[in-house]
């Protein structure tokens, strides 16, 4: 009898256009396409995604409206990913986002510490090779030329975050758990824009926690891997929340 009053949410049909928008938006948020990068041509995107060119065209219009891409005609045209750190985009990205960022970090602490523990036991040589490559690249990006201008510094930040995403997703893959991988990818996609809009330069120790996590994974030390991931995420959360609070306009 109790089941008669159970609440069942209505089904909302999802169009092919919405699915294309979500895939492209996620790829940009995860840093797989950086500012200035060109997306594949319309015909190629349609083929890769298994949809019509009209569907791709409609999806691009939505992404243009969100300020993520710009479409230009001509030989030098195409779909270009736009920079997301302008003042207008910054306000749109961060307004009302502090609570969401707190919740995302709660989520990441719950899932990524478990992923690190599992990965320490399940990782293979290929996983370690890929993770080592990511750690090395982040180390290079965290040590830019001393006289780097703001544009160079911001480019390093964007590239660092893209590699950082691959590092964390690599740990999820090494955990050999599809649910954890999907959850971590979702959290990373949600975090990319707010952080990218706030950070202007990388700190000298930006890669230290990644090195500690990798060392624990390589040693197969589950406790150390989990502890290093937890410490990394807590420090990251404190830093991001502090930067966001300083970036938001002061209320009069």
LUMGURO-138043 format. One line per field, with one value per atom (N, C-alpha, C): atom name; x, y, z. Coordinates in steps of 0.2 Angstrom, whole numbers, plus 5000, padded with zeros to 4 digits. Example, Ala and Ser with C-alpha at 12.3 -4.5 7.8 and 13.67 -1.06 7.14 Angstrom:
2
at = c(N|CA|C|N|CA|C)
px = c(5066|5062|5066|5064|5068|5064)
py = c(4972|4978|4984|4989|4995|5000)
pz = c(5039|5039|5039|5035|5036|5039)
***
This chain:
252
at = c(N|CA|C|N|CA|C|N|CA|C|N|CA|C|N|CA|C|N|CA|C|N|CA|C|N|CA|C|N|CA|C|N|CA|C|N|CA|C|N|CA|C|N|CA|C|N|CA|C|N|CA|C|N|CA|C|N|CA|C|N|CA|C|N|CA|C|N|CA|C|N|CA|C|N|CA|C|N|CA|C|N|CA|C|N|CA|C|N|CA|C|N|CA|C|N|CA|C|N|CA|C|N|CA|C|N|CA|C|N|CA|C|N|CA|C|N|CA|C|N|CA|C|N|CA|C|N|CA|C|N|CA|C|N|CA|C|N|CA|C|N|CA|C|N|CA|C|N|CA|C|N|CA|C|N|CA|C|N|CA|C|N|CA|C|N|CA|C|N|CA|C|N|CA|C|N|CA|C|N|CA|C|N|CA|C|N|CA|C|N|CA|C|N|CA|C|N|CA|C|N|CA|C|N|CA|C|N|CA|C|N|CA|C|N|CA|C|N|CA|C|N|CA|C|N|CA|C|N|CA|C|N|CA|C|N|CA|C|N|CA|C|N|CA|C|N|CA|C|N|CA|C|N|CA|C|N|CA|C|N|CA|C|N|CA|C|N|CA|C|N|CA|C|N|CA|C|N|CA|C|N|CA|C|N|CA|C|N|CA|C|N|CA|C|N|CA|C|N|CA|C|N|CA|C|N|CA|C|N|CA|C|N|CA|C|N|CA|C|N|CA|C|N|CA|C|N|CA|C|N|CA|C|N|CA|C|N|CA|C|N|CA|C|N|CA|C|N|CA|C|N|CA|C|N|CA|C|N|CA|C|N|CA|C|N|CA|C|N|CA|C|N|CA|C|N|CA|C|N|CA|C|N|CA|C|N|CA|C|N|CA|C|N|CA|C|N|CA|C|N|CA|C|N|CA|C|N|CA|C|N|CA|C|N|CA|C|N|CA|C|N|CA|C|N|CA|C|N|CA|C|N|CA|C|N|CA|C|N|CA|C|N|CA|C|N|CA|C|N|CA|C|N|CA|C|N|CA|C|N|CA|C|N|CA|C|N|CA|C|N|CA|C|N|CA|C|N|CA|C|N|CA|C|N|CA|C|N|CA|C|N|CA|C|N|CA|C|N|CA|C|N|CA|C|N|CA|C|N|CA|C|N|CA|C|N|CA|C|N|CA|C|N|CA|C|N|CA|C|N|CA|C|N|CA|C|N|CA|C|N|CA|C|N|CA|C|N|CA|C|N|CA|C|N|CA|C|N|CA|C|N|CA|C|N|CA|C|N|CA|C|N|CA|C|N|CA|C|N|CA|C|N|CA|C|N|CA|C|N|CA|C|N|CA|C|N|CA|C|N|CA|C|N|CA|C|N|CA|C|N|CA|C|N|CA|C|N|CA|C|N|CA|C|N|CA|C|N|CA|C|N|CA|C|N|CA|C|N|CA|C|N|CA|C|N|CA|C|N|CA|C|N|CA|C|N|CA|C|N|CA|C|N|CA|C|N|CA|C|N|CA|C|N|CA|C|N|CA|C|N|CA|C|N|CA|C|N|CA|C|N|CA|C|N|CA|C|N|CA|C|N|CA|C|N|CA|C|N|CA|C|N|CA|C|N|CA|C|N|CA|C|N|CA|C|N|CA|C|N|CA|C|N|CA|C|N|CA|C|N|CA|C|N|CA|C|N|CA|C|N|CA|C|N|CA|C|N|CA|C|N|CA|C|N|CA|C|N|CA|C|N|CA|C|N|CA|C|N|CA|C|N|CA|C|N|CA|C|N|CA|C|N|CA|C|N|CA|C|N|CA|C|N|CA|C|N|CA|C|N|CA|C|N|CA|C|N|CA|C|N|CA|C|N|CA|C|N|CA|C|N|CA|C|N|CA|C|N|CA|C|N|CA|C|N|CA|C|N|CA|C|N|CA|C|N|CA|C|N|CA|C|N|CA|C|N|CA|C|N|CA|C|N|CA|C|N|CA|C|N|CA|C)
px = c(5004|5000|5004|5010|5014|5017|5018|5021|5016|5010|5005|5006|5010|5011|5018|5022|5029|5030|5035|5036|5040|5038|5042|5043|5049|5051|5049|5046|5044|5051|5050|5055|5056|5062|5063|5066|5063|5067|5073|5078|5085|5086|5087|5088|5095|5096|5103|5107|5104|5108|5110|5106|5108|5114|5114|5119|5126|5125|5131|5134|5130|5132|5135|5133|5135|5142|5143|5150|5155|5153|5158|5160|5155|5156|5160|5159|5163|5170|5171|5178|5182|5178|5182|5183|5178|5179|5184|5185|5191|5198|5198|5204|5207|5202|5204|5205|5201|5202|5204|5209|5211|5209|5210|5208|5213|5210|5214|5214|5212|5212|5206|5206|5201|5198|5191|5187|5188|5186|5186|5181|5182|5177|5170|5165|5158|5156|5159|5158|5161|5167|5171|5167|5165|5161|5155|5151|5145|5147|5152|5154|5156|5160|5162|5157|5152|5147|5141|5141|5135|5129|5129|5123|5124|5118|5118|5122|5124|5128|5123|5117|5112|5112|5112|5113|5119|5125|5131|5130|5127|5127|5122|5117|5113|5116|5120|5124|5129|5133|5138|5135|5129|5125|5124|5123|5122|5128|5134|5140|5143|5141|5143|5139|5133|5129|5132|5135|5138|5145|5147|5154|5160|5158|5164|5167|5164|5167|5165|5169|5167|5168|5163|5163|5165|5170|5172|5172|5170|5170|5177|5178|5184|5189|5195|5200|5203|5204|5207|5201|5195|5190|5189|5183|5182|5179|5179|5177|5183|5183|5189|5186|5190|5188|5190|5186|5187|5191|5194|5197|5191|5192|5187|5188|5194|5195|5194|5190|5188|5183|5183|5179|5172|5169|5162|5161|5165|5165|5166|5171|5173|5167|5163|5157|5152|5151|5146|5148|5154|5157|5156|5158|5159|5153|5148|5142|5138|5138|5134|5137|5143|5147|5150|5151|5155|5152|5146|5143|5144|5143|5144|5151|5156|5163|5164|5161|5162|5159|5153|5150|5154|5157|5161|5167|5170|5176|5174|5168|5166|5165|5163|5162|5168|5173|5180|5183|5183|5186|5183|5176|5173|5175|5176|5177|5185|5189|5195|5200|5199|5203|5202|5196|5195|5198|5198|5201|5208|5212|5219|5221|5216|5218|5217|5212|5211|5217|5218|5224|5230|5232|5238|5239|5233|5234|5232|5229|5227|5231|5235|5238|5243|5245|5249|5255|5260|5265|5263|5258|5256|5253|5249|5246|5252|5257|5262|5266|5267|5270|5267|5260|5256|5256|5255|5255|5262|5267|5274|5275|5272|5272|5268|5263|5259|5262|5265|5268|5274|5278|5284|5282|5276|5274|5271|5268|5266|5271|5277|5283|5286|5286|5289|5284|5278|5273|5273|5275|5275|5281|5286|5292|5293|5289|5289|5295|5297|5303|5301|5307|5306|5302|5304|5301|5295|5291|5285|5280|5277|5272|5265|5260|5254|5251|5251|5249|5252|5259|5262|5260|5260|5258|5251|5246|5240|5239|5243|5244|5246|5251|5254|5249|5245|5239|5234|5232|5227|5230|5236|5239|5240|5242|5243|5237|5231|5225|5222|5224|5222|5226|5232|5236|5234|5233|5230|5224|5220|5213|5215|5220|5222|5225|5229|5232|5227|5222|5217|5213|5211|5207|5211|5218|5222|5222|5222|5221|5215|5209|5203|5203|5206|5207|5211|5216|5220|5217|5211|5207|5203|5202|5198|5191|5188|5181|5177|5173|5170|5165|5162|5158|5163|5168|5173|5175|5177|5180|5174|5168|5163|5162|5162|5161|5166|5173|5178|5178|5177|5176|5171|5165|5160|5162|5166|5168|5173|5178|5183|5180|5175|5172|5169|5166|5162|5167|5173|5178|5182|5183|5188|5187|5181|5180|5181|5178|5179|5186|5190|5197|5201|5199|5203|5202|5196|5195|5198|5200|5203|5210|5214|5221|5224|5229|5233|5240|5243|5249|5250|5254|5255|5260|5259|5264|5270|5275|5281|5280|5276|5274|5268|5266|5259|5259|5265|5266|5268|5269|5272|5267|5261|5256|5255|5255|5255|5261|5267|5273|5272|5269|5268|5263|5257|5252|5255|5259|5262|5267|5271|5276|5273|5267|5263|5260|5257|5255|5260|5266|5271|5273|5274|5276|5270|5264|5259|5256|5257|5256|5249|5244|5237|5235|5238|5237|5240|5246|5250|5246|5244|5241|5234|5230|5224|5226|5231|5232|5235|5239|5242|5236|5231|5226|5221|5220|5216|5219|5226|5229|5229|5230|5230|5224|5218|5211|5210|5212|5210|5214|5220|5224|5221|5220|5217|5210|5206|5199|5200|5205|5206|5209|5213|5216|5211|5207|5202|5196|5194|5189|5191|5197|5200|5201|5203|5204|5197|5192|5186|5183|5183|5181|5184|5191|5194|5192|5190|5189|5182|5177|5170|5170|5165|5165|5163|5166|5164|5157|5153|5146|5146|5143|5143|5138)
py = c(4994|5000|5006|5006|5012|5014|5009|5011|5015|5015|5019|5026|5029|5036|5038|5033|5034|5039|5044|5049|5046|5047|5045|5052|5054|5060|5059|5064|5064|5063|5060|5059|5065|5068|5074|5071|5072|5069|5074|5070|5074|5073|5079|5079|5078|5076|5075|5081|5087|5093|5094|5093|5094|5089|5083|5078|5081|5083|5086|5092|5096|5102|5100|5095|5092|5089|5085|5082|5087|5092|5098|5102|5104|5108|5104|5098|5094|5094|5093|5092|5099|5104|5111|5112|5110|5111|5107|5101|5096|5098|5103|5106|5102|5098|5094|5099|5104|5110|5116|5119|5125|5131|5137|5144|5144|5146|5147|5141|5135|5129|5129|5125|5125|5118|5118|5111|5108|5102|5099|5102|5102|5105|5102|5106|5104|5097|5095|5089|5083|5085|5079|5078|5084|5083|5079|5080|5077|5069|5068|5061|5057|5061|5058|5057|5061|5061|5057|5055|5051|5055|5062|5066|5070|5074|5077|5084|5087|5093|5099|5098|5103|5103|5097|5096|5099|5098|5101|5109|5111|5118|5121|5118|5120|5120|5115|5115|5120|5122|5127|5134|5135|5141|5142|5136|5136|5138|5134|5135|5143|5145|5152|5157|5155|5160|5159|5154|5153|5156|5158|5162|5157|5150|5145|5145|5146|5146|5151|5152|5157|5154|5156|5153|5158|5157|5162|5158|5162|5159|5161|5157|5159|5153|5154|5149|5149|5154|5154|5154|5152|5152|5145|5144|5137|5139|5134|5135|5135|5141|5142|5143|5139|5140|5147|5150|5157|5157|5162|5163|5164|5161|5162|5166|5170|5174|5181|5183|5190|5192|5198|5201|5198|5199|5197|5190|5186|5178|5176|5180|5179|5180|5185|5186|5181|5179|5174|5167|5166|5159|5159|5164|5164|5166|5170|5172|5166|5166|5160|5154|5153|5147|5144|5149|5147|5140|5140|5134|5128|5129|5123|5121|5125|5123|5119|5121|5118|5111|5110|5104|5099|5102|5098|5095|5099|5097|5091|5092|5087|5080|5081|5075|5072|5077|5074|5071|5073|5070|5063|5062|5056|5051|5053|5048|5047|5053|5052|5049|5050|5046|5039|5037|5029|5027|5031|5030|5029|5033|5033|5026|5024|5018|5012|5012|5006|5006|5012|5012|5010|5011|5009|5001|4998|4990|4988|4992|4989|4992|4997|5000|4996|4997|4993|4997|4994|4998|5003|5002|5007|5013|5012|5017|5021|5018|5022|5026|5023|5027|5034|5033|5039|5044|5041|5046|5050|5046|5049|5055|5053|5058|5065|5064|5069|5073|5070|5073|5077|5074|5078|5084|5083|5089|5095|5093|5098|5101|5098|5101|5106|5104|5109|5115|5114|5120|5124|5121|5125|5129|5128|5132|5136|5141|5145|5149|5152|5157|5163|5165|5170|5177|5178|5184|5183|5178|5176|5182|5184|5189|5186|5190|5188|5183|5184|5179|5173|5172|5166|5163|5166|5163|5160|5164|5161|5155|5155|5149|5143|5144|5139|5136|5141|5139|5134|5136|5132|5125|5125|5119|5114|5118|5114|5111|5114|5112|5106|5107|5101|5095|5095|5090|5087|5092|5090|5085|5087|5083|5076|5076|5069|5065|5068|5065|5062|5066|5063|5058|5059|5054|5048|5048|5043|5038|5041|5038|5034|5037|5034|5028|5029|5023|5017|5019|5014|5010|5013|5010|5005|5005|5000|4999|5005|5006|5011|5009|5013|5019|5017|5022|5027|5026|5031|5035|5032|5036|5041|5039|5044|5049|5047|5052|5057|5055|5060|5064|5062|5066|5071|5069|5074|5080|5078|5083|5087|5084|5088|5093|5091|5096|5101|5100|5105|5110|5108|5113|5117|5115|5118|5125|5127|5134|5139|5138|5142|5143|5138|5138|5142|5140|5143|5151|5153|5160|5164|5160|5163|5164|5158|5158|5162|5165|5169|5166|5164|5161|5155|5150|5144|5145|5142|5143|5138|5140|5135|5128|5127|5120|5117|5120|5117|5110|5107|5100|5095|5098|5094|5088|5090|5085|5079|5081|5076|5071|5074|5070|5065|5067|5063|5058|5059|5054|5049|5051|5047|5042|5045|5041|5035|5037|5032|5027|5029|5024|5019|5022|5018|5013|5015|5010|5005|5006|5002|5003|5009|5010|5014|5010|5012|5018|5017|5022|5028|5028|5034|5038|5034|5036|5040|5037|5040|5046|5046|5052|5058|5056|5061|5064|5060|5063|5068|5065|5069|5076|5076|5082|5087|5084|5088|5091|5088|5091|5096|5094|5099|5106|5105|5112|5115|5111|5114|5118|5114|5118|5124|5124|5130|5136|5134|5139|5142|5137|5140|5144|5142|5145|5152|5153|5159|5164|5161|5165|5167|5163|5165|5170|5170|5175|5182|5182|5188|5191|5186|5188|5192|5189|5191|5199|5203|5210|5211|5216|5217|5220|5218|5220|5227|5232|5238|5239)
pz = c(5000|5000|5000|5004|5004|4997|4993|4986|4982|4984|4980|4979|4984|4985|4983|4981|4980|4974|4975|4970|4964|4958|4952|4948|4947|4944|4936|4933|4926|4922|4916|4911|4907|4906|4902|4896|4890|4884|4883|4880|4879|4871|4868|4861|4859|4853|4851|4852|4850|4851|4858|4863|4870|4872|4869|4870|4867|4861|4858|4862|4864|4869|4875|4878|4884|4883|4878|4876|4875|4871|4869|4875|4879|4885|4890|4891|4895|4893|4886|4884|4885|4884|4886|4893|4897|4904|4907|4904|4906|4904|4899|4897|4891|4888|4882|4876|4876|4871|4875|4874|4878|4874|4877|4874|4868|4862|4856|4852|4855|4851|4846|4841|4836|4837|4837|4837|4830|4830|4823|4819|4812|4807|4808|4807|4807|4805|4798|4795|4799|4802|4806|4812|4816|4822|4821|4816|4815|4814|4810|4809|4815|4819|4826|4831|4831|4836|4833|4827|4824|4823|4822|4821|4815|4813|4807|4808|4803|4803|4806|4804|4807|4815|4818|4825|4828|4824|4827|4826|4821|4820|4826|4827|4833|4840|4841|4847|4847|4842|4842|4843|4841|4843|4850|4854|4861|4864|4862|4865|4864|4858|4857|4862|4863|4867|4875|4876|4883|4883|4878|4877|4878|4876|4876|4869|4864|4857|4853|4847|4843|4836|4831|4825|4820|4815|4810|4803|4798|4792|4788|4783|4779|4780|4776|4776|4783|4787|4794|4799|4797|4802|4805|4807|4811|4818|4822|4829|4834|4837|4841|4849|4853|4860|4863|4867|4869|4876|4878|4884|4889|4895|4900|4906|4906|4912|4911|4906|4906|4912|4914|4919|4919|4913|4912|4914|4910|4911|4919|4922|4929|4933|4932|4937|4935|4929|4928|4931|4930|4933|4940|4944|4951|4955|4952|4955|4958|4964|4967|4967|4965|4965|4971|4976|4982|4985|4986|4989|4985|4978|4974|4974|4974|4975|4981|4987|4993|4992|4989|4988|4984|4978|4974|4977|4982|4985|4990|4993|4998|4994|4988|4983|4981|4979|4977|4983|4989|4995|4996|4995|4996|4991|4984|4979|4977|4977|4975|4980|4986|4991|4990|4989|4988|4981|4976|4970|4971|4975|4976|4979|4984|4988|4983|4979|4975|4969|4967|4962|4964|4970|4973|4973|4973|4972|4965|4961|4954|4949|4950|4944|4941|4935|4931|4928|4925|4922|4918|4914|4909|4913|4918|4922|4925|4928|4931|4926|4920|4915|4913|4912|4910|4916|4922|4928|4929|4928|4928|4923|4917|4912|4914|4917|4919|4924|4929|4935|4932|4927|4924|4921|4917|4913|4918|4923|4928|4931|4932|4935|4931|4924|4919|4919|4919|4919|4925|4931|4937|4938|4933|4934|4927|4926|4919|4920|4914|4914|4919|4923|4928|4925|4919|4916|4912|4913|4909|4910|4905|4906|4908|4909|4911|4906|4900|4895|4895|4896|4896|4903|4908|4915|4914|4911|4911|4906|4901|4897|4900|4905|4909|4914|4917|4921|4917|4912|4908|4906|4904|4902|4908|4914|4920|4922|4922|4924|4919|4913|4908|4910|4911|4913|4920|4924|4931|4931|4926|4925|4923|4918|4916|4921|4925|4931|4936|4938|4942|4939|4932|4929|4928|4927|4926|4932|4938|4945|4945|4942|4942|4938|4932|4927|4930|4934|4937|4943|4945|4951|4948|4941|4938|4940|4941|4943|4938|4934|4930|4933|4939|4942|4945|4948|4951|4945|4939|4934|4931|4931|4928|4934|4940|4945|4946|4945|4945|4939|4933|4927|4928|4931|4932|4937|4942|4947|4944|4940|4937|4932|4928|4923|4927|4932|4936|4939|4940|4944|4939|4933|4928|4927|4925|4924|4930|4935|4941|4943|4943|4945|4940|4933|4928|4928|4930|4930|4936|4941|4947|4947|4945|4946|4940|4942|4937|4936|4941|4941|4945|4943|4947|4953|4959|4964|4963|4966|4965|4967|4972|4975|4972|4966|4964|4962|4961|4959|4965|4971|4976|4978|4979|4981|4976|4969|4964|4965|4966|4967|4972|4978|4984|4982|4979|4977|4973|4968|4963|4966|4971|4974|4978|4981|4985|4981|4975|4970|4968|4966|4963|4968|4975|4980|4982|4980|4981|4988|4991|4998|4998|5000|5000|5005|5011|5016|5014|5012|5010|5004|4999|4993|4995|4999|5002|5006|5010|5014|5010|5005|5001|4996|4994|4990|4995|5001|5005|5007|5008|5010|5004|4998|4992|4991|4991|4990|4996|5002|5007|5006|5004|5003|4997|4992|4986|4987|4991|4993|4996|5001|5005|5001|4996|4992|4987|4984|4979|4982|4988|4991|4993|4996|4997|4991|4986|4980|4977|4977|4975|4979|4986|4990|4989|4987|4986|4979|4974|4968|4967|4971|4971|4973|4970|4972|4979|4982|4989|4990|4994|4995|4999|4996|4999|5005)
***
